């Protein structure tokens, strides 16, 4: 057994084994105190959690009243409608024709990123809101306002809101495209007001694509003529190594600015909807 020894000055001195024993003893006491504090904290947290005044519930399990279930279904329907809103704007409004025509203008000018995609999409959205304003006003008066006042139910409000949108799409769609999907759906002779949206929407989209491409072709014609003239002049001058785009691009931009091209394009697009 190791015992304390005496130093040269006469005082007692602890050997290394005794020092290590005191260190391990102190570490053991510290660990014991730490475990006690952690257990006390865990007990306090558990009691606090048990006596919490509220709880989180995900789903319809805790909804016992019919009104609560109805509210949850309305919230779910609203979230679903917000998810489908971009598709509704793209496919059931005039946005498709506008954005395609503006993209054709940029390609006809041989410009890759001017104006940027964000500018084209933003301008198309604002033009869509401008053109569709009468339709939104009809939906507000005939469907949303009575629904907010509690005069009609949600299903009836949706039916009333679909009437102005259907009228707009039927006015812009070609009869040939509508008849195609009427035949594919085997509906038979049906009045335009009774056509379902599953027939009207694809026919309207096909008509919009065709109209947009026709307008894009007409926009390309003057710029193609400029390319042909520039290429012919350069070839006649023996400058076949110079790209025609170097000369034709500034001429295209100059012509577009002189005739106030953006004004003409936007006016033509708006008037194409009968506005």
Helices and strands as residue ranges (DSSP letters): E 5-6, E 12-13, H 16-50, H 66-91, H 95-108, H 117-131, H 133-139, I 140-144, H 145-148, H 154-172, H 175-184, G 192-194, H 197-236, H 244-258, H 261-272
